[in-house]
Amino acid sequence: KNQVEQSPQSLIILEGKNCTLQCNYTVSPFSNLRWYKQDTGRGPVSLTIMTFSENTKSNGRYTATLDADTKQSSLHITASQLSDSASYICVVSATDSWGKLQFGAGTQVVVTP
Amino acid sequence: DGGITQSPKYLFRKEGQNVTLSCEQNLNHDAMYWYRQDPGQGLRLIYYSQIVNDFQKGDIAEGYSVSREKKESFPLTVTSAQKNPTAFYLCASRSTGGHYISNQPQHFGDGTRLSIL
């Protein structure tokens, strides 16, 4: 069973609107959680990282939240732009000797004009 | 510009053929990784290397082989034993400096898409 589950699988939003993506994880012991953005045919690029003690982290129009007690994270996109169309991947790292990553399957976001 | 270069971008494999995917980085990172990405699934780890001349199997190493003769290079060979090689392959690297390696981001290349002829 995947230790990182993302929802929804995909969503379509109008340009200028906001949206929120969800990530639930069971990875333990928890080290940190990152959100990556992956454009079609490209490699993932890190947007934010949060450790156990952090609740919120922003990067421009992207705001990530973390609830380490419930093992949930969200990524909020504000005032979406066409360039936000991509897959957003939640990645959780365990506290081990080499920081193995567990990847969610991603949420495919399509922003339409 | 520092980064990771994967080549080729597209690759086709014939039945019974081995093919090699190239991954080069100029970020001076010690650790390098190979992942496989299939539709609807998270990235899965094939092999990783934390230092030159050393590498370890990941979760789905069967049918693949790697080498790490230079710090900058971590090529992946998809052998004929890999019966379902069609996928998007991503190479990544990471610094092992700092207190926690897990807090260092993995930097990804732009991938190689492998298909069967």
Interface residues (C-beta under 8 A of the other chain):
Chain A: N2 V4 Q9 S31 N32 R34 G41 R42 G43 P44 V45 S46 I49 T51 I89 S93 A94 T95 D96 S97 W98 G99 K100 L101 Q102 F103 G104 A105 G106
Chain B: I4 Q6 A31 Y35 G40 Q41 G42 L43 R44 L45 Y48 Q50 L90 A92 R94 Y100 I101 S102 N103 Q104 P105 Q106 F108 G109 D110 G111 R113
